[in-house]
Amino acid sequence: MTKQRALILQVIRESGQHLTAEEIYQAAKKQMPNIAQATVYNNLLHLAAAGEIRRISIQGEKDRYDKTDVPHIHAICEGCGKIWDHPSEGLLQKLEQEMGVPIHYYELAVHCKCKDCASNVSN
């Protein structure tokens, strides 16, 4: 693994958020000032294809990247745009049983308002 790829993976894994490519680039640039933006984008594609990270595509938004490949649900706040993980234990097995085929992974996002936005009447 190249130093650049290792750094990008480290940035994603150490973040408590689902970062955009630009946010990952800015964080990586702080540690490796000469890293190119194209290098970050190319490595994100490679890491996602290799299953090291997961790309989260949200209609009308920039793609974000997730550090975990453990199946879970993404909750997306329609007020502030925050994304957080919600566990989904047993869902994979239930889907496999109902569909009668093995499932490799799934992507599930629920759109809602986070607790802060739900309590704020102006949103």
C-alpha positions in Angstrom: 0.0 0.0 0.0 1.4 3.4 -0.9 2.0 6.1 1.7 -0.7 8.2 0.2 -3.3 5.4 0.2 -2.4 4.5 3.8 -2.8 8.1 4.8 -6.2 8.4 3.1 -7.4 5.2 4.8 -6.1 6.5 8.1 -8.0 9.8 7.7 -11.2 8.0 7.0 -10.8 5.4 9.8 -9.9 8.1 12.4 -12.8 10.3 11.5 -16.0 10.0 13.5 -17.9 11.3 10.4 -18.7 10.3 6.8 -16.4 12.6 5.0 -16.5 13.9 1.4 -13.6 13.5 -0.9 -12.7 17.2 -0.4 -12.8 16.9 3.4 -10.5 13.8 3.1 -8.2 15.7 0.8 -8.0 18.7 3.2 -7.2 16.4 6.1 -4.6 14.4 4.2 -3.0 17.6 3.0 -2.3 18.7 6.6 -0.2 15.6 7.1 1.2 15.3 3.5 1.3 18.9 2.0 2.3 17.7 -1.5 -0.5 15.2 -1.9 -2.6 15.9 -5.1 -6.3 16.1 -5.1 -6.4 13.6 -8.0 -4.4 11.2 -5.9 -7.0 11.3 -3.2 -9.9 10.8 -5.7 -8.1 7.9 -7.4 -7.2 6.2 -4.1 -10.8 6.6 -2.9 -12.0 4.7 -6.0 -9.4 2.0 -5.4 -10.2 1.6 -1.7 -13.9 1.4 -2.3 -13.4 -1.1 -5.1 -11.2 -3.2 -2.8 -13.9 -3.1 -0.1 -11.7 -1.2 2.4 -14.2 1.6 2.6 -17.7 2.2 1.4 -18.8 5.1 -0.9 -22.2 6.6 0.2 -24.1 8.2 -2.7 -26.9 10.5 -1.8 -29.0 12.1 -4.5 -28.2 15.8 -4.8 -25.2 15.6 -2.4 -21.5 15.0 -2.7 -20.5 11.3 -2.2 -19.2 10.5 1.3 -17.0 7.7 2.5 -17.6 5.2 5.3 -14.9 3.4 7.2 -16.8 0.3 8.1 -17.9 -2.6 5.9 -20.1 -4.0 8.7 -23.7 -3.9 7.4 -25.6 -1.0 8.9 -28.2 1.7 8.1 -27.3 5.3 7.2 -29.6 7.9 8.7 -29.5 11.1 6.8 -30.9 14.3 8.4 -33.0 16.3 5.9 -32.5 19.4 8.0 -28.8 19.7 8.5 -27.4 17.0 6.3 -25.8 15.0 9.2 -25.2 11.3 8.5 -24.9 8.7 11.2 -24.8 5.0 11.4 -27.6 2.9 12.9 -27.0 -0.8 13.6 -29.1 -3.4 11.7 -28.3 -6.7 13.3 -30.2 -9.6 11.7 -31.4 -7.6 8.7 -29.0 -9.4 6.3 -30.1 -12.8 7.4 -33.8 -11.8 7.3 -33.4 -10.6 3.7 -31.6 -13.7 2.6 -34.3 -15.9 4.1 -37.1 -13.9 2.5 -35.4 -13.6 -0.9 -33.9 -17.1 -0.9 -30.6 -16.0 -2.3 -27.2 -15.0 -0.6 -26.7 -11.3 -0.2 -23.2 -9.9 -0.3 -24.0 -6.5 1.1 -26.8 -4.0 1.1 -27.1 -0.2 1.2 -29.9 1.3 3.1 -30.4 4.9 4.0 -33.3 6.4 5.9 -34.1 10.1 5.6 -35.3 11.8 8.7 -34.5 14.7 11.0 -31.9 14.4 13.7 -32.9 15.1 17.2 -31.5 18.6 17.0 -33.4 19.5 13.9 -36.6 17.8 15.0 -36.6 19.9 18.2 -35.9 23.1 16.2 -39.3 24.4 14.9 -37.6 26.6 12.2 -36.4 23.5 10.1 
